[in-house]
Amino acid sequence: MANYSTRPFKDSVEVRWRPPKPPWYKANMDGAVFTQQKEAGIGVVIRDHHGEVVAALSKRIKAPLGAVEIEAKAMEEGVCFAWEMGIRDCLFESDSLTVVNAMHRRTEAPASIVNVINGSLSQLYGFRDVNFSHMGQSGNKVAHTLAQFAKSVPDQYVWVEEIPYCIEGLVAQDVM
């Protein structure tokens, strides 16, 4: 079972993305709503303590989800993706304070996302150590860009140990 605490790892809103301390990895995720298409997108990027991209995902969701619903789905996808990539010590960072607070169990999740949050929490038992952090939108640009990129993918794209061209410049700015 993962060492899961409700103690915040770093919950303040930050302007810039920061790498985690070793041996941690950081998974940033974001959701985007494509109103006209009645679809949504999810972006996830996992980076190591050097800021290097370990894996990234851009996924199209063919359902008309609202903002909080897609943010919850992005968290669920981020947890699942980190597990699939073999990450066992992970800080999950989202720009949705509602989702982060629900994952910490500080507040009750809205009814529309309670099942997704509970599903995400149930996936954590195989991890060694996890935590959740809120990051302001300005520090979550890479995941946001991947979520927007999902509009142009048929289902999903996954990159392992390579940087998707759509986020190269943003990643380079973060590690400067």
PyMOL CGO cylinders between C-alpha atoms (Angstrom):
from pymol import cmd
from pymol.cgo import CYLINDER

trace = [
    CYLINDER, 0.00, 0.00, 0.00, 1.26, 3.47, -0.85, 0.3, 1, 1, 1, 1, 1, 1,
    CYLINDER, 1.26, 3.47, -0.85, 2.45, 5.79, 1.86, 0.3, 1, 1, 1, 1, 1, 1,
    CYLINDER, 2.45, 5.79, 1.86, -0.43, 8.19, 1.40, 0.3, 1, 1, 1, 1, 1, 1,
    CYLINDER, -0.43, 8.19, 1.40, -0.78, 11.16, 3.67, 0.3, 1, 1, 1, 1, 1, 1,
    CYLINDER, -0.78, 11.16, 3.67, -3.13, 14.08, 3.76, 0.3, 1, 1, 1, 1, 1, 1,
    CYLINDER, -3.13, 14.08, 3.76, -0.22, 16.35, 4.59, 0.3, 1, 1, 1, 1, 1, 1,
    CYLINDER, -0.22, 16.35, 4.59, 0.27, 18.71, 1.66, 0.3, 1, 1, 1, 1, 1, 1,
    CYLINDER, 0.27, 18.71, 1.66, 3.49, 18.19, -0.28, 0.3, 1, 1, 1, 1, 1, 1,
    CYLINDER, 3.49, 18.19, -0.28, 3.34, 21.69, -1.70, 0.3, 1, 1, 1, 1, 1, 1,
    CYLINDER, 3.34, 21.69, -1.70, -0.10, 23.12, -2.16, 0.3, 1, 1, 1, 1, 1, 1,
    CYLINDER, -0.10, 23.12, -2.16, 0.48, 26.75, -2.88, 0.3, 1, 1, 1, 1, 1, 1,
    CYLINDER, 0.48, 26.75, -2.88, -0.26, 28.20, -6.27, 0.3, 1, 1, 1, 1, 1, 1,
    CYLINDER, -0.26, 28.20, -6.27, 3.00, 28.73, -8.11, 0.3, 1, 1, 1, 1, 1, 1,
    CYLINDER, 3.00, 28.73, -8.11, 3.85, 30.70, -11.19, 0.3, 1, 1, 1, 1, 1, 1,
    CYLINDER, 3.85, 30.70, -11.19, 6.45, 28.26, -12.54, 0.3, 1, 1, 1, 1, 1, 1,
    CYLINDER, 6.45, 28.26, -12.54, 6.75, 24.51, -12.74, 0.3, 1, 1, 1, 1, 1, 1,
    CYLINDER, 6.75, 24.51, -12.74, 9.41, 23.08, -10.41, 0.3, 1, 1, 1, 1, 1, 1,
    CYLINDER, 9.41, 23.08, -10.41, 11.01, 19.63, -10.53, 0.3, 1, 1, 1, 1, 1, 1,
    CYLINDER, 11.01, 19.63, -10.53, 10.34, 17.20, -7.67, 0.3, 1, 1, 1, 1, 1, 1,
    CYLINDER, 10.34, 17.20, -7.67, 13.04, 16.12, -5.24, 0.3, 1, 1, 1, 1, 1, 1,
    CYLINDER, 13.04, 16.12, -5.24, 14.64, 12.73, -5.97, 0.3, 1, 1, 1, 1, 1, 1,
    CYLINDER, 14.64, 12.73, -5.97, 13.48, 9.93, -6.07, 0.3, 1, 1, 1, 1, 1, 1,
    CYLINDER, 13.48, 9.93, -6.07, 10.10, 11.49, -6.89, 0.3, 1, 1, 1, 1, 1, 1,
    CYLINDER, 10.10, 11.49, -6.89, 8.57, 11.96, -10.30, 0.3, 1, 1, 1, 1, 1, 1,
    CYLINDER, 8.57, 11.96, -10.30, 5.98, 14.60, -11.04, 0.3, 1, 1, 1, 1, 1, 1,
    CYLINDER, 5.98, 14.60, -11.04, 2.91, 13.97, -13.17, 0.3, 1, 1, 1, 1, 1, 1,
    CYLINDER, 2.91, 13.97, -13.17, 1.16, 17.10, -14.35, 0.3, 1, 1, 1, 1, 1, 1,
    CYLINDER, 1.16, 17.10, -14.35, -2.24, 16.71, -15.90, 0.3, 1, 1, 1, 1, 1, 1,
    CYLINDER, -2.24, 16.71, -15.90, -4.90, 18.95, -17.39, 0.3, 1, 1, 1, 1, 1, 1,
    CYLINDER, -4.90, 18.95, -17.39, -8.19, 18.70, -19.18, 0.3, 1, 1, 1, 1, 1, 1,
    CYLINDER, -8.19, 18.70, -19.18, -9.67, 20.76, -21.99, 0.3, 1, 1, 1, 1, 1, 1,
    CYLINDER, -9.67, 20.76, -21.99, -13.29, 21.04, -23.08, 0.3, 1, 1, 1, 1, 1, 1,
    CYLINDER, -13.29, 21.04, -23.08, -14.00, 21.19, -26.83, 0.3, 1, 1, 1, 1, 1, 1,
    CYLINDER, -14.00, 21.19, -26.83, -17.52, 22.60, -26.67, 0.3, 1, 1, 1, 1, 1, 1,
    CYLINDER, -17.52, 22.60, -26.67, -18.27, 22.71, -30.40, 0.3, 1, 1, 1, 1, 1, 1,
    CYLINDER, -18.27, 22.71, -30.40, -17.17, 19.10, -30.93, 0.3, 1, 1, 1, 1, 1, 1,
    CYLINDER, -17.17, 19.10, -30.93, -18.91, 17.94, -27.71, 0.3, 1, 1, 1, 1, 1, 1,
    CYLINDER, -18.91, 17.94, -27.71, -15.62, 16.29, -26.74, 0.3, 1, 1, 1, 1, 1, 1,
    CYLINDER, -15.62, 16.29, -26.74, -12.74, 16.86, -24.35, 0.3, 1, 1, 1, 1, 1, 1,
    CYLINDER, -12.74, 16.86, -24.35, -9.01, 16.30, -24.12, 0.3, 1, 1, 1, 1, 1, 1,
    CYLINDER, -9.01, 16.30, -24.12, -6.55, 15.16, -21.50, 0.3, 1, 1, 1, 1, 1, 1,
    CYLINDER, -6.55, 15.16, -21.50, -2.85, 15.94, -21.29, 0.3, 1, 1, 1, 1, 1, 1,
    CYLINDER, -2.85, 15.94, -21.29, -0.38, 14.24, -18.95, 0.3, 1, 1, 1, 1, 1, 1,
    CYLINDER, -0.38, 14.24, -18.95, 3.36, 14.76, -18.70, 0.3, 1, 1, 1, 1, 1, 1,
    CYLINDER, 3.36, 14.76, -18.70, 5.63, 12.87, -16.31, 0.3, 1, 1, 1, 1, 1, 1,
    CYLINDER, 5.63, 12.87, -16.31, 9.03, 14.33, -15.50, 0.3, 1, 1, 1, 1, 1, 1,
    CYLINDER, 9.03, 14.33, -15.50, 11.91, 13.34, -13.27, 0.3, 1, 1, 1, 1, 1, 1,
    CYLINDER, 11.91, 13.34, -13.27, 13.86, 15.42, -10.74, 0.3, 1, 1, 1, 1, 1, 1,
    CYLINDER, 13.86, 15.42, -10.74, 15.97, 16.91, -13.54, 0.3, 1, 1, 1, 1, 1, 1,
    CYLINDER, 15.97, 16.91, -13.54, 12.83, 18.14, -15.34, 0.3, 1, 1, 1, 1, 1, 1,
    CYLINDER, 12.83, 18.14, -15.34, 13.36, 15.60, -18.11, 0.3, 1, 1, 1, 1, 1, 1,
    CYLINDER, 13.36, 15.60, -18.11, 10.24, 14.23, -19.78, 0.3, 1, 1, 1, 1, 1, 1,
    CYLINDER, 10.24, 14.23, -19.78, 9.87, 10.52, -18.99, 0.3, 1, 1, 1, 1, 1, 1,
    CYLINDER, 9.87, 10.52, -18.99, 6.51, 10.08, -20.72, 0.3, 1, 1, 1, 1, 1, 1,
    CYLINDER, 6.51, 10.08, -20.72, 3.65, 12.15, -22.11, 0.3, 1, 1, 1, 1, 1, 1,
    CYLINDER, 3.65, 12.15, -22.11, 0.09, 11.48, -23.18, 0.3, 1, 1, 1, 1, 1, 1,
    CYLINDER, 0.09, 11.48, -23.18, -2.52, 13.33, -25.19, 0.3, 1, 1, 1, 1, 1, 1,
    CYLINDER, -2.52, 13.33, -25.19, -5.95, 11.70, -25.16, 0.3, 1, 1, 1, 1, 1, 1,
    CYLINDER, -5.95, 11.70, -25.16, -9.23, 12.62, -26.82, 0.3, 1, 1, 1, 1, 1, 1,
    CYLINDER, -9.23, 12.62, -26.82, -12.43, 11.88, -24.89, 0.3, 1, 1, 1, 1, 1, 1,
    CYLINDER, -12.43, 11.88, -24.89, -15.50, 11.54, -27.09, 0.3, 1, 1, 1, 1, 1, 1,
    CYLINDER, -15.50, 11.54, -27.09, -17.98, 12.79, -24.49, 0.3, 1, 1, 1, 1, 1, 1,
    CYLINDER, -17.98, 12.79, -24.49, -19.33, 16.26, -23.66, 0.3, 1, 1, 1, 1, 1, 1,
    CYLINDER, -19.33, 16.26, -23.66, -17.77, 16.64, -20.20, 0.3, 1, 1, 1, 1, 1, 1,
    CYLINDER, -17.77, 16.64, -20.20, -17.73, 19.83, -18.14, 0.3, 1, 1, 1, 1, 1, 1,
    CYLINDER, -17.73, 19.83, -18.14, -14.60, 21.47, -16.76, 0.3, 1, 1, 1, 1, 1, 1,
    CYLINDER, -14.60, 21.47, -16.76, -14.52, 19.78, -13.35, 0.3, 1, 1, 1, 1, 1, 1,
    CYLINDER, -14.52, 19.78, -13.35, -15.42, 16.41, -14.87, 0.3, 1, 1, 1, 1, 1, 1,
    CYLINDER, -15.42, 16.41, -14.87, -12.56, 16.49, -17.37, 0.3, 1, 1, 1, 1, 1, 1,
    CYLINDER, -12.56, 16.49, -17.37, -10.12, 17.64, -14.67, 0.3, 1, 1, 1, 1, 1, 1,
    CYLINDER, -10.12, 17.64, -14.67, -11.14, 14.63, -12.56, 0.3, 1, 1, 1, 1, 1, 1,
    CYLINDER, -11.14, 14.63, -12.56, -10.75, 12.33, -15.59, 0.3, 1, 1, 1, 1, 1, 1,
    CYLINDER, -10.75, 12.33, -15.59, -7.31, 13.88, -16.21, 0.3, 1, 1, 1, 1, 1, 1,
    CYLINDER, -7.31, 13.88, -16.21, -6.28, 12.99, -12.64, 0.3, 1, 1, 1, 1, 1, 1,
    CYLINDER, -6.28, 12.99, -12.64, -7.56, 9.44, -13.11, 0.3, 1, 1, 1, 1, 1, 1,
    CYLINDER, -7.56, 9.44, -13.11, -5.67, 9.14, -16.39, 0.3, 1, 1, 1, 1, 1, 1,
    CYLINDER, -5.67, 9.14, -16.39, -2.52, 10.61, -14.79, 0.3, 1, 1, 1, 1, 1, 1,
    CYLINDER, -2.52, 10.61, -14.79, -2.58, 8.06, -11.96, 0.3, 1, 1, 1, 1, 1, 1,
    CYLINDER, -2.58, 8.06, -11.96, -3.14, 5.17, -14.37, 0.3, 1, 1, 1, 1, 1, 1,
    CYLINDER, -3.14, 5.17, -14.37, -0.48, 6.44, -16.80, 0.3, 1, 1, 1, 1, 1, 1,
    CYLINDER, -0.48, 6.44, -16.80, 2.15, 6.86, -14.06, 0.3, 1, 1, 1, 1, 1, 1,
    CYLINDER, 2.15, 6.86, -14.06, 1.47, 3.29, -12.91, 0.3, 1, 1, 1, 1, 1, 1,
    CYLINDER, 1.47, 3.29, -12.91, 1.76, 1.95, -16.45, 0.3, 1, 1, 1, 1, 1, 1,
    CYLINDER, 1.76, 1.95, -16.45, 5.09, 3.79, -16.88, 0.3, 1, 1, 1, 1, 1, 1,
    CYLINDER, 5.09, 3.79, -16.88, 6.48, 2.07, -13.79, 0.3, 1, 1, 1, 1, 1, 1,
    CYLINDER, 6.48, 2.07, -13.79, 6.48, 5.18, -11.60, 0.3, 1, 1, 1, 1, 1, 1,
    CYLINDER, 6.48, 5.18, -11.60, 6.02, 4.30, -7.92, 0.3, 1, 1, 1, 1, 1, 1,
    CYLINDER, 6.02, 4.30, -7.92, 6.88, 7.59, -6.11, 0.3, 1, 1, 1, 1, 1, 1,
    CYLINDER, 6.88, 7.59, -6.11, 4.83, 10.35, -7.67, 0.3, 1, 1, 1, 1, 1, 1,
    CYLINDER, 4.83, 10.35, -7.67, 3.58, 13.83, -6.99, 0.3, 1, 1, 1, 1, 1, 1,
    CYLINDER, 3.58, 13.83, -6.99, 0.39, 14.39, -8.99, 0.3, 1, 1, 1, 1, 1, 1,
    CYLINDER, 0.39, 14.39, -8.99, -0.08, 18.03, -9.84, 0.3, 1, 1, 1, 1, 1, 1,
    CYLINDER, -0.08, 18.03, -9.84, -3.24, 19.61, -11.24, 0.3, 1, 1, 1, 1, 1, 1,
    CYLINDER, -3.24, 19.61, -11.24, -4.52, 23.12, -11.76, 0.3, 1, 1, 1, 1, 1, 1,
    CYLINDER, -4.52, 23.12, -11.76, -7.93, 22.06, -10.38, 0.3, 1, 1, 1, 1, 1, 1,
    CYLINDER, -7.93, 22.06, -10.38, -8.07, 22.85, -6.67, 0.3, 1, 1, 1, 1, 1, 1,
    CYLINDER, -8.07, 22.85, -6.67, -11.41, 21.01, -6.48, 0.3, 1, 1, 1, 1, 1, 1,
    CYLINDER, -11.41, 21.01, -6.48, -9.80, 17.79, -7.70, 0.3, 1, 1, 1, 1, 1, 1,
    CYLINDER, -9.80, 17.79, -7.70, -6.67, 18.16, -5.55, 0.3, 1, 1, 1, 1, 1, 1,
    CYLINDER, -6.67, 18.16, -5.55, -8.76, 18.79, -2.43, 0.3, 1, 1, 1, 1, 1, 1,
    CYLINDER, -8.76, 18.79, -2.43, -10.94, 15.78, -3.26, 0.3, 1, 1, 1, 1, 1, 1,
    CYLINDER, -10.94, 15.78, -3.26, -7.86, 13.57, -3.72, 0.3, 1, 1, 1, 1, 1, 1,
    CYLINDER, -7.86, 13.57, -3.72, -6.56, 14.74, -0.32, 0.3, 1, 1, 1, 1, 1, 1,
    CYLINDER, -6.56, 14.74, -0.32, -10.06, 14.13, 1.07, 0.3, 1, 1, 1, 1, 1, 1,
    CYLINDER, -10.06, 14.13, 1.07, -10.08, 17.65, 2.46, 0.3, 1, 1, 1, 1, 1, 1,
    CYLINDER, -10.08, 17.65, 2.46, -13.45, 18.33, 0.90, 0.3, 1, 1, 1, 1, 1, 1,
    CYLINDER, -13.45, 18.33, 0.90, -16.22, 16.17, -0.39, 0.3, 1, 1, 1, 1, 1, 1,
    CYLINDER, -16.22, 16.17, -0.39, -16.01, 15.70, -4.15, 0.3, 1, 1, 1, 1, 1, 1,
    CYLINDER, -16.01, 15.70, -4.15, -18.89, 17.13, -6.18, 0.3, 1, 1, 1, 1, 1, 1,
    CYLINDER, -18.89, 17.13, -6.18, -21.44, 14.43, -7.04, 0.3, 1, 1, 1, 1, 1, 1,
    CYLINDER, -21.44, 14.43, -7.04, -20.50, 14.57, -10.74, 0.3, 1, 1, 1, 1, 1, 1,
    CYLINDER, -20.50, 14.57, -10.74, -16.93, 13.41, -10.02, 0.3, 1, 1, 1, 1, 1, 1,
    CYLINDER, -16.93, 13.41, -10.02, -17.15, 11.37, -6.81, 0.3, 1, 1, 1, 1, 1, 1,
    CYLINDER, -17.15, 11.37, -6.81, -16.92, 8.02, -8.65, 0.3, 1, 1, 1, 1, 1, 1,
    CYLINDER, -16.92, 8.02, -8.65, -13.92, 9.16, -10.71, 0.3, 1, 1, 1, 1, 1, 1,
    CYLINDER, -13.92, 9.16, -10.71, -12.13, 10.45, -7.60, 0.3, 1, 1, 1, 1, 1, 1,
    CYLINDER, -12.13, 10.45, -7.60, -12.84, 7.22, -5.71, 0.3, 1, 1, 1, 1, 1, 1,
    CYLINDER, -12.84, 7.22, -5.71, -11.55, 5.24, -8.71, 0.3, 1, 1, 1, 1, 1, 1,
    CYLINDER, -11.55, 5.24, -8.71, -8.36, 7.30, -8.78, 0.3, 1, 1, 1, 1, 1, 1,
    CYLINDER, -8.36, 7.30, -8.78, -7.83, 6.85, -5.04, 0.3, 1, 1, 1, 1, 1, 1,
    CYLINDER, -7.83, 6.85, -5.04, -8.33, 3.09, -5.33, 0.3, 1, 1, 1, 1, 1, 1,
    CYLINDER, -8.33, 3.09, -5.33, -5.53, 2.91, -7.94, 0.3, 1, 1, 1, 1, 1, 1,
    CYLINDER, -5.53, 2.91, -7.94, -2.99, 4.37, -5.49, 0.3, 1, 1, 1, 1, 1, 1,
    CYLINDER, -2.99, 4.37, -5.49, -2.48, 1.25, -3.38, 0.3, 1, 1, 1, 1, 1, 1,
    CYLINDER, -2.48, 1.25, -3.38, 0.30, -0.13, -5.56, 0.3, 1, 1, 1, 1, 1, 1,
    CYLINDER, 0.30, -0.13, -5.56, 2.40, 3.03, -5.34, 0.3, 1, 1, 1, 1, 1, 1,
    CYLINDER, 2.40, 3.03, -5.34, 5.10, 3.39, -2.66, 0.3, 1, 1, 1, 1, 1, 1,
    CYLINDER, 5.10, 3.39, -2.66, 4.55, 7.09, -2.07, 0.3, 1, 1, 1, 1, 1, 1,
    CYLINDER, 4.55, 7.09, -2.07, 2.13, 9.59, -3.60, 0.3, 1, 1, 1, 1, 1, 1,
    CYLINDER, 2.13, 9.59, -3.60, 0.94, 13.09, -2.99, 0.3, 1, 1, 1, 1, 1, 1,
    CYLINDER, 0.94, 13.09, -2.99, -1.12, 15.76, -4.68, 0.3, 1, 1, 1, 1, 1, 1,
    CYLINDER, -1.12, 15.76, -4.68, -0.41, 19.39, -5.33, 0.3, 1, 1, 1, 1, 1, 1,
    CYLINDER, -0.41, 19.39, -5.33, -2.28, 22.32, -6.79, 0.3, 1, 1, 1, 1, 1, 1,
    CYLINDER, -2.28, 22.32, -6.79, -0.47, 24.29, -9.48, 0.3, 1, 1, 1, 1, 1, 1,
    CYLINDER, -0.47, 24.29, -9.48, -1.84, 27.45, -11.00, 0.3, 1, 1, 1, 1, 1, 1,
    CYLINDER, -1.84, 27.45, -11.00, -2.53, 27.40, -14.72, 0.3, 1, 1, 1, 1, 1, 1,
    CYLINDER, -2.53, 27.40, -14.72, 0.63, 29.37, -15.51, 0.3, 1, 1, 1, 1, 1, 1,
    CYLINDER, 0.63, 29.37, -15.51, 2.72, 26.51, -14.11, 0.3, 1, 1, 1, 1, 1, 1,
    CYLINDER, 2.72, 26.51, -14.11, 0.74, 23.81, -15.88, 0.3, 1, 1, 1, 1, 1, 1,
    CYLINDER, 0.74, 23.81, -15.88, 1.26, 24.96, -19.48, 0.3, 1, 1, 1, 1, 1, 1,
    CYLINDER, 1.26, 24.96, -19.48, 2.85, 21.73, -20.69, 0.3, 1, 1, 1, 1, 1, 1,
    CYLINDER, 2.85, 21.73, -20.69, -0.08, 19.53, -19.60, 0.3, 1, 1, 1, 1, 1, 1,
    CYLINDER, -0.08, 19.53, -19.60, -2.52, 22.16, -20.87, 0.3, 1, 1, 1, 1, 1, 1,
    CYLINDER, -2.52, 22.16, -20.87, -0.86, 22.14, -24.30, 0.3, 1, 1, 1, 1, 1, 1,
    CYLINDER, -0.86, 22.14, -24.30, -1.06, 18.34, -24.43, 0.3, 1, 1, 1, 1, 1, 1,
    CYLINDER, -1.06, 18.34, -24.43, -4.76, 18.51, -23.49, 0.3, 1, 1, 1, 1, 1, 1,
    CYLINDER, -4.76, 18.51, -23.49, -5.38, 21.01, -26.31, 0.3, 1, 1, 1, 1, 1, 1,
    CYLINDER, -5.38, 21.01, -26.31, -3.34, 18.85, -28.72, 0.3, 1, 1, 1, 1, 1, 1,
    CYLINDER, -3.34, 18.85, -28.72, -5.84, 16.02, -28.06, 0.3, 1, 1, 1, 1, 1, 1,
    CYLINDER, -5.84, 16.02, -28.06, -8.28, 17.82, -30.36, 0.3, 1, 1, 1, 1, 1, 1,
    CYLINDER, -8.28, 17.82, -30.36, -6.10, 16.73, -33.29, 0.3, 1, 1, 1, 1, 1, 1,
    CYLINDER, -6.10, 16.73, -33.29, -5.62, 13.07, -32.31, 0.3, 1, 1, 1, 1, 1, 1,
    CYLINDER, -5.62, 13.07, -32.31, -8.00, 10.25, -33.23, 0.3, 1, 1, 1, 1, 1, 1,
    CYLINDER, -8.00, 10.25, -33.23, -7.82, 8.52, -29.83, 0.3, 1, 1, 1, 1, 1, 1,
    CYLINDER, -7.82, 8.52, -29.83, -4.55, 9.01, -27.96, 0.3, 1, 1, 1, 1, 1, 1,
    CYLINDER, -4.55, 9.01, -27.96, -0.83, 9.49, -28.48, 0.3, 1, 1, 1, 1, 1, 1,
    CYLINDER, -0.83, 9.49, -28.48, 1.77, 8.34, -26.00, 0.3, 1, 1, 1, 1, 1, 1,
    CYLINDER, 1.77, 8.34, -26.00, 5.42, 9.39, -26.02, 0.3, 1, 1, 1, 1, 1, 1,
    CYLINDER, 5.42, 9.39, -26.02, 7.98, 7.51, -23.92, 0.3, 1, 1, 1, 1, 1, 1,
    CYLINDER, 7.98, 7.51, -23.92, 11.42, 9.04, -23.31, 0.3, 1, 1, 1, 1, 1, 1,
    CYLINDER, 11.42, 9.04, -23.31, 10.84, 11.65, -25.97, 0.3, 1, 1, 1, 1, 1, 1,
    CYLINDER, 10.84, 11.65, -25.97, 9.38, 15.13, -26.00, 0.3, 1, 1, 1, 1, 1, 1,
    CYLINDER, 9.38, 15.13, -26.00, 6.34, 15.76, -28.18, 0.3, 1, 1, 1, 1, 1, 1,
    CYLINDER, 6.34, 15.76, -28.18, 7.05, 18.55, -30.64, 0.3, 1, 1, 1, 1, 1, 1,
    CYLINDER, 7.05, 18.55, -30.64, 4.07, 20.57, -29.37, 0.3, 1, 1, 1, 1, 1, 1,
    CYLINDER, 4.07, 20.57, -29.37, 5.68, 21.01, -25.92, 0.3, 1, 1, 1, 1, 1, 1,
    CYLINDER, 5.68, 21.01, -25.92, 9.42, 21.17, -26.72, 0.3, 1, 1, 1, 1, 1, 1,
    CYLINDER, 9.42, 21.17, -26.72, 9.69, 24.92, -26.19, 0.3, 1, 1, 1, 1, 1, 1,
    CYLINDER, 9.69, 24.92, -26.19, 7.66, 24.91, -22.99, 0.3, 1, 1, 1, 1, 1, 1,
    CYLINDER, 7.66, 24.91, -22.99, 9.72, 22.10, -21.45, 0.3, 1, 1, 1, 1, 1, 1,
    CYLINDER, 9.72, 22.10, -21.45, 12.93, 23.93, -22.36, 0.3, 1, 1, 1, 1, 1, 1,
    CYLINDER, 12.93, 23.93, -22.36, 11.65, 27.07, -20.59, 0.3, 1, 1, 1, 1, 1, 1,
    CYLINDER, 11.65, 27.07, -20.59, 10.84, 25.07, -17.44, 0.3, 1, 1, 1, 1, 1, 1,
    CYLINDER, 10.84, 25.07, -17.44, 14.31, 23.61, -17.05, 0.3, 1, 1, 1, 1, 1, 1,
    CYLINDER, 14.31, 23.61, -17.05, 16.14, 26.90, -17.60, 0.3, 1, 1, 1, 1, 1, 1,
]
cmd.load_cgo(trace, "trace")
